[in-house]
Amino acid sequence: QVQLVESGGGLVQAGDSLRLSCTASGRTFSSYTMAWFRQAPGKEREFVAFINWSGQRTMYSDSVKGRFAISRDNAKNTVYLQMNSLNAEDTAVYYCASPVQAFLTSTSAGDYVHWGQGTQVTVAS
């Protein structure tokens, strides 16, 4: 059974930084893309970033490009999201996710079947 557990959320001021972590268990972590999505109140879940199985390919949404960085440590079965220059629009529940198919890369939430429980990020302006 695949399990994803996020941590690192919290309340910060605009301009601050946070690092989210997501630790996976239940399958060969190094064979799967890992992604971060977020969902703000009253809005649909949206793609934030993904990193492919080897860590050599990343992709970001336009809203976070240049401010967020995704990375992974396959030895620790963990993916990270470094978030800098946070603003109020970044307030959301952040979820890590992984697809059912090894080596698949996608920005679509529908391609991801394993999800963490989410971690709240609140940015005060």
Salt bridges, closest charged atoms under 4 A:
GLU46 OE2 - ARG38 NE 2.57
ASP62 OD1 - LYS65 NZ 3.31
ASP90 OD1 - ARG38 NH1 2.90
ASP90 OD2 - ARG67 NH1 2.77
